[in-house]
Amino acid sequence: MQKRRNKGTAALEQSGSSISSGGARNIIENRGNVANQALHQTIHGDVHINQLVEGYGLYLEKQANVGHFGCRNESDLLKLLPIATEAAFNSYGKQHDTLCLDGTRAGVLDKISAWADGDAEQHIYWLNGMAGTGKSTIARTISQKYCTPTRRGASFFFSRGGGDVGHAGKFFTTIARQLAQVSPALRRHICEAIADQEEIASQTLRDQWNQLILHPLSKVDALSLKFSLVVVIDALDECEGDNDIRLLLQLFTEAKHLRSIRQIGRAHV
């Protein structure tokens, strides 16, 4: 563990070696006022800890069966979440997919925008219709508006037989990785969940939903986000496994008490 100065501020940064639990405790205590640490658990004996030095994205983790603590930064923790690389609306494989032309589909786009920007209790906007009626084009257009560097959001476009986007195995880990870019606070809470359960990506969809999405969002002040988070899910009916589809729909309804999130889903009928 090393200390460096940056514009008069002391920061903790990762080194190649680990430190003793006593050393970790001393560093946390001695740097408390300087690094503005947020201590979420107390270091006692063998209790697992995922302390965050707030503002620097640094975690101290107790290694299993070893009396030492190692350092993990947020980037390293997020890399433990596998992603479906072609899931996002602007992924490489979708660069030639069309958007709604100016002046077209104005009615439905205006309705979705009014819902996304409003304060209605309905937190899911369900877009359905016959195949070939332009639902995916609408979903991409909405994603382009709300999943931006200034607005932030998340998107997952399912595609039957499309590898990682053909099933739900990487759905929540992909959405969590995208949401981690929304705000430092949300990123911190997601990383805390990963540090606490590094095997979360191999656990059930319900556990992933609770630990990576629902609980982190519930800890974030909606006012601090400035905007409602919009999550666009396209072609849910093309997800492999009817049981997984039903479970995802059930889990989405559990977010109804969160004022910070809006979900847009579409499927064929």
Disulfide bonds with the S-S distance in Angstrom:
none
